[in-house]
Structure formats: structure tokens, C-alpha cells
Amino acid sequence: MGKTPSSNESISIKQTEDGLHLDDSILWFDSRYNGELSFLSSATYNFQSRVPQVIATEETVKILEAYKKKPNALICQYNRPFSIGRLKMELLPSGTVLGGASLYVETEKGRLLYAPQLQPHRIDTVRKMQLKRAHALVLGAFHPDPHAQMPSRKKERERLIEAVNAHIAKGDYPVIICEPVPTAQEITKLLTDHNIPVAVHDAIYRVNSVYENYGSKLGKHTRHSKHTKNKVIVFPLPNKRTMRLGTKFPEGPLLYVEDTMEETIPPSALSSVSDRFFMGSSCDGAELKEVVSAVKPKELYILGPYAKRYFKEFTGLCPKIEPLLINDQPTLF
């Protein structure tokens, strides 16, 4: 996204293969390699130590440290404005994951809200999403169909509990496969709230511990081991870039909780799944339109794997809309 000479108010962001860069500044957004100072929106992005310094919440840093990643971080809190040079900034809760944030930036040319991942529903384990009016808005598109709405979260949670209890009544303790963060933490609390015995994979247990250290009580649960018996197991979804066919899950009926409506595991791996559920950690198309309506931007920029599709669907929502066709960033896990 380059400068627009005809508009003195245009906020110029350079599109790169390594995140976005605010022109004429040291500020980058979710850079992994090149940024001098990069805002890190959540621990689900693949942080690399080659970034000299990041702006992040303390919770994000602690989750990274749980996986032996050591960022040199400028720790910032939500809703506490701060300045770096001529830039005034504020972190806003994104509603997605513990410590997840959007970045509100006031520049000499206007206000920018960088919000690559938003989740609007109230979830007990994280802070509720916040927005601010801005001249320019950057959003992420992570659901493949901008017309498709995610199923009701309340009904999906109820349906999941019903399915788990039905299996337990037959003497079978299911294995729930899901994203290790943030979906696994929501599921852990959901199960323990219903007095269902739970064991979680080590990768999930470490993140759960960070959640609990910051006041998100997930209930009584244990770390899964080969000796686990008579407990529902919460197991991480294998990374779609590295997953091999025949990935071995613990024994038990498989329940699959999906984060987006994108196919994240090979169809052959779904053959053993007895039921699927949807509990998204990002806005669907209709929810993103509500975000645009609330922020009221003059310029809208869309990034993510489905930027082109959402660009076509959102044309006309504000005076200027552009897709940012940056390579999809890999997740932390």
C-alpha cells in the first residue's frame, strides 16, 4: 500500500513479504525478520528472534516464553497510551487469545487501527474485543467464504458437551482435537465447568498455565500422559504444513473443534472423526462488516489468505478498499 499523492491524509503502509511497515517510521506490524520495532499482535504468530524489538503485551510474551522463545519486548498494557517518537499508540484487546491485541496508532497523517485478528464474542478466558474510530483500518480475512456465517457459538458449545456426555455414558472418553491456542483453553474451561474430567496435551498444558497465572481460571485438569484413563483428552491439531497422514491420536472417539471454516487437515484424516464443531477465533464476513461499520474508516485494507475474496465482497463499504496480498504467516505451533 503506497502513498496516495492526491490525499494529504493518506497513511502510507508498505506491503512486504514480512509483515507491514509504516512508512517513514521504525514501526512494523507482525514482522518476523526485518522489522526494527515490530508490533506483535498475538503469540499465535511465529515470532523470530531476528526482530530486534517487539511491542507486545506481557501475556503474549509469557506464552512465547513457555515455548522457549525469548523476545526482546517493550511490554505494553491494554488501554495505556504511549508514544514512540512522533507516533502515539495504544493496545486494544482483540478478543482472540490471552494477550492478543490490535494496535491503534495516531500519526501526523491520521489514525490507523491495525486489527489482523478479531473475535467479537464474549469468552471468559480473554478480554472482550475493543475498537476505536480510525481513518485507516487493516483487517484479516481467515474464513474462506465471506458469505458464510459461523454457527452459533452458544449452540456449538452446548452440542459439544452433549456429545462428550453421550460418549462417556457409553464408557468411551473422547479425544477433542483443536488449535492448541486459543481454542484449547476455551474447551478446557467448558469441560471443567461441566465437571467433566480433563487431561490436556503438554503443549496445551503449558499455555493453560500462563492463562491461569493471569487470572483465567480453567478449572481442575491434568497433563495427559500414556497412563491417562477415564478422562476426556484435549489434543492439539497438527500443523497443516507439517501434518503427515496417519498422525496418531490417543485412543477414543475423535471430536474435531474447528477454528475457521477452512479445511485445516487432510480429508483422509477426517474419516476417523465422529463429529465436528465450530468455535472460531476470528470474525466471519458478517462480523467483519460490523467492525467496519463501527470503526468507520475512509481506507480499508484486507490481509490474510482470503484477502481477494473479501475485497470483492466489501467493495463499497468505504471510499477506498485494497487487498494486501502478503504470504500467510505460519502459526506458533
C-alpha positions in Angstrom: 0.0 0.0 0.0 1.9 3.1 -1.2 1.4 6.8 -0.8 -1.5 8.5 -2.4 -0.2 11.9 -3.6 -3.7 13.3 -4.0 -4.6 12.9 -0.4 -2.6 14.6 2.4 -4.3 12.5 5.0 -3.3 9.1 3.5 -1.4 6.8 5.9 1.3 5.0 3.9 2.0 1.4 4.8 4.5 -0.6 2.8 3.4 -4.1 1.9 6.3 -6.6 2.2 6.8 -10.3 2.4 7.4 -9.9 6.1 4.5 -8.1 7.6 3.6 -4.4 7.1 5.7 -1.3 7.6 4.5 2.1 8.5 6.3 4.4 6.0 8.8 6.9 7.4 9.0 5.2 10.8 10.6 2.3 12.6 7.3 0.6 13.2 6.4 -2.7 11.6 3.4 -4.9 12.2 3.8 -8.7 12.8 7.3 -8.8 11.2 9.3 -11.9 11.8 12.7 -10.9 10.3 13.2 -7.4 9.1 11.4 -5.0 11.4 13.4 -2.7 13.7 10.5 -2.4 16.1 7.5 -4.7 15.4 4.1 -4.8 16.9 3.3 -8.5 17.8 -0.5 -8.9 17.7 -0.5 -12.3 19.4 1.5 -15.3 20.4 -0.1 -17.3 17.6 2.2 -15.6 15.1 5.6 -17.2 14.6 7.9 -14.9 16.4 11.6 -15.0 15.3 14.5 -13.7 17.4 15.9 -11.7 14.4 13.4 -8.9 15.1 15.4 -6.6 17.4 12.5 -5.5 19.5 8.8 -6.1 19.6 5.8 -4.3 21.1 3.6 -6.8 22.9 1.5 -7.5 25.9 3.1 -9.3 28.9 0.7 -12.2 28.4 1.9 -12.7 24.8 5.5 -12.7 25.9 4.8 -15.3 28.6 3.1 -17.6 26.1 6.1 -17.3 23.8 8.5 -18.0 26.7 6.5 -21.1 27.5 7.8 -22.4 24.1 11.3 -21.2 24.7 11.0 -18.1 22.5 12.7 -15.1 24.1 11.6 -11.8 22.5 13.2 -8.5 23.4 9.9 -6.9 24.2 8.6 -3.4 25.0 5.8 -4.6 27.3 2.6 -2.6 27.0 -0.8 -2.9 28.7 -4.2 -2.5 27.1 -5.7 1.0 27.1 -2.5 2.6 28.3 -1.5 5.1 25.5 2.3 5.6 24.9 4.5 7.4 22.4 7.5 6.4 20.4 8.9 9.4 18.5 6.0 11.1 16.7 3.8 8.1 17.0 1.1 7.8 19.7 -0.1 4.3 20.2 -2.5 2.2 22.3 -3.1 -1.6 22.5 -6.7 -2.8 22.4 -7.9 -6.3 23.3 -8.6 -8.3 20.2 -10.8 -10.8 21.9 -9.0 -13.8 20.3 -6.4 -15.1 22.8 -4.8 -14.1 26.1 -2.7 -11.1 25.4 -4.0 -10.7 21.8 -4.1 -7.1 20.7 -4.9 -4.7 18.0 -2.7 -1.6 17.6 -4.2 1.9 17.4 -1.7 4.4 16.0 -2.1 8.2 15.8 0.2 9.7 13.1 0.6 13.1 11.6 -1.5 11.9 8.7 -4.3 10.3 10.6 -5.3 7.4 12.8 -4.7 3.8 12.0 -6.2 0.7 13.5 -4.2 -2.5 12.8 -6.6 -5.4 13.7 -5.4 -8.5 11.9 -7.5 -10.9 14.0 -10.6 -10.1 15.9 -13.2 -12.2 17.8 -16.3 -10.4 18.9 -18.0 -12.9 21.2 -17.7 -12.8 25.0 -15.3 -15.6 26.2 -14.5 -15.9 29.9 -10.8 -16.7 29.3 -9.9 -13.5 27.4 -10.6 -9.7 27.4 -13.5 -8.7 25.1 -12.7 -7.1 21.8 -12.4 -3.3 21.7 -12.4 -1.0 18.7 -11.7 2.7 18.0 -12.7 5.0 15.2 -9.8 5.4 12.7 -9.1 6.9 9.2 -7.4 3.6 8.1 -8.3 0.1 9.1 -6.4 -3.1 8.5 -8.3 -6.4 8.9 -7.5 -10.0 8.4 -9.7 -12.5 6.4 -9.4 -16.1 7.6 -12.7 -17.7 6.7 -12.8 -18.8 3.0 -16.3 -17.7 2.2 -17.2 -14.1 3.1 -20.9 -15.0 2.8 -20.8 -17.9 5.3 -21.6 -17.2 8.9 -20.1 -19.3 11.7 -22.7 -21.4 13.6 -23.9 -20.0 17.0 -21.1 -20.3 19.5 -23.5 -21.0 22.3 -25.2 -23.8 20.4 -21.9 -25.3 19.4 -20.6 -25.3 23.0 -23.9 -27.0 24.1 -23.6 -29.5 21.3 -20.0 -30.4 22.2 -21.0 -31.0 25.9 -23.9 -33.2 24.8 -21.6 -35.2 22.5 -19.0 -35.7 25.2 -21.5 -36.8 27.8 -23.1 -39.2 25.3 -19.8 -40.9 24.7 -19.0 -41.0 28.5 -22.4 -42.6 29.2 -21.3 -45.4 26.9 -18.0 -45.8 28.7 -16.0 -44.0 26.0 -13.9 -40.9 26.8 -13.4 -38.8 23.6 -10.4 -37.1 22.3 -11.0 -33.5 21.3 -8.6 -32.2 18.6 -8.4 -28.4 18.2 -6.0 -25.5 17.9 -3.7 -25.5 20.9 -4.3 -21.8 21.5 -6.8 -20.2 22.0 -9.5 -22.9 21.3 -8.0 -25.5 23.7 -8.2 -23.1 26.6 -11.9 -22.3 26.0 -12.6 -26.0 25.7 -10.7 -26.8 28.9 -12.8 -24.4 30.9 -16.0 -25.5 29.2 -15.4 -29.1 30.2 -14.3 -28.4 33.7 -17.3 -26.1 34.2 -19.5 -29.2 33.5 -17.5 -31.4 35.9 -16.0 -33.5 33.1 -12.6 -34.9 33.9 -10.0 -33.5 31.6 -6.4 -34.2 30.6 -4.6 -32.0 28.0 -1.5 -32.4 25.8 1.7 -30.9 27.2 1.7 -28.1 24.5 -1.7 -27.1 25.7 -0.9 -27.5 29.4 1.9 -25.0 29.2 -0.3 -22.4 27.7 -3.1 -23.2 30.2 -0.6 -22.4 33.0 0.0 -19.0 31.6 -3.7 -18.3 31.3 -4.2 -19.3 34.9 -1.2 -17.2 36.1 -3.1 -14.2 34.6 -6.4 -14.9 36.3 -8.1 -17.0 33.6 -9.1 -20.0 35.8 -9.6 -23.0 33.6 -10.7 -25.5 36.3 -9.1 -28.7 37.5 -7.3 -30.6 34.8 -4.2 -32.6 34.4 -1.4 -33.1 31.9 -2.0 -36.0 29.5 0.4 -39.0 29.6 0.3 -42.6 28.4 -1.2 -43.5 31.8 -4.2 -41.2 31.4 -7.5 -43.1 31.9 -11.2 -42.1 32.1 -10.6 -38.5 31.1 -11.5 -36.5 28.1 -8.3 -35.6 26.3 -7.8 -32.2 24.6 -5.2 -32.7 21.9 -3.6 -30.2 19.5 -4.5 -30.2 15.9 -1.4 -31.0 13.9 0.1 -28.1 12.0 -1.3 -28.3 8.4 2.1 -27.6 7.0 3.8 -30.5 8.7 1.0 -33.0 9.3 1.6 -36.5 8.0 -1.2 -38.8 7.1 -1.7 -41.3 9.9 -1.0 -38.9 12.8 -1.6 -41.0 15.9 -4.1 -39.6 18.3 -4.9 -41.1 21.7 -7.5 -43.8 21.8 -11.1 -42.8 21.9 -13.8 -41.2 19.7 -12.4 -38.2 17.9 -14.3 -34.9 18.1 -12.9 -32.1 16.0 -13.4 -28.4 17.0 -12.6 -26.1 14.1 -11.2 -22.6 14.4 -12.2 -21.4 11.0 -14.4 -22.9 8.2 -11.2 -23.6 6.2 -10.1 -27.2 5.8 -7.1 -27.4 8.1 -6.4 -31.1 8.0 -6.4 -33.5 5.0 -9.9 -35.0 4.2 -8.4 -38.5 4.8 -7.7 -37.6 8.4 -11.3 -36.6 8.9 -12.5 -40.2 8.2 -12.0 -41.2 11.8 -13.7 -38.0 13.3 -17.1 -38.8 14.7 -18.3 -35.2 14.9 -17.2 -31.7 14.1 -17.8 -28.4 15.8 -17.1 -24.7 15.1 -15.7 -22.2 17.6 -13.9 -19.6 15.7 -11.1 -17.3 17.0 -11.6 -14.7 14.2 -14.5 -12.8 12.6 -16.5 -14.2 9.8 -17.6 -12.0 6.9 -20.7 -10.6 8.5 -18.8 -9.8 11.7 -16.1 -8.0 9.8 -18.7 -5.8 8.2 -19.9 -4.9 11.6 -16.3 -4.0 12.6 -16.0 -1.7 9.5 -19.3 -0.1 10.4 -18.1 0.6 14.0 -14.6 1.9 13.0 -16.0 4.0 10.1 -12.7 4.1 8.1 -12.0 6.1 4.9 -9.5 3.4 3.9 -9.9 -0.3 4.4 -7.1 -2.8 3.8 -7.6 -6.5 4.0 -4.9 -9.1 4.5 -4.8 -12.8 5.1 -5.3 -15.9 2.9 -8.7 -14.7 1.5 -8.0 -11.0 1.0 -9.0 -11.1 -2.6 -12.4 -12.6 -1.9 -13.2 -10.2 0.9 -12.0 -7.2 -1.2 -14.7 -8.1 -3.8 -17.4 -8.6 -1.2 -16.6 -5.4 0.8 -16.3 -3.1 -2.2 -18.4 0.0 -1.4 -18.2 -0.2 2.4 -15.9 2.8 2.5 -14.3 5.1 -0.1 -11.1 3.1 -0.5 -10.5 -0.6 -0.2 -7.4 -2.7 -1.1 -6.3 -6.3 -0.6 -2.9 -6.8 0.9 -1.6 -10.0 -0.7 1.0 -11.0 1.8 2.0 -14.6 2.3 0.1 -16.2 5.1 2.1 -16.3 8.3 2.7 -19.7 9.9 1.3 -20.2 13.4 3.4 -20.7 16.5 2.7 -24.4 16.9 
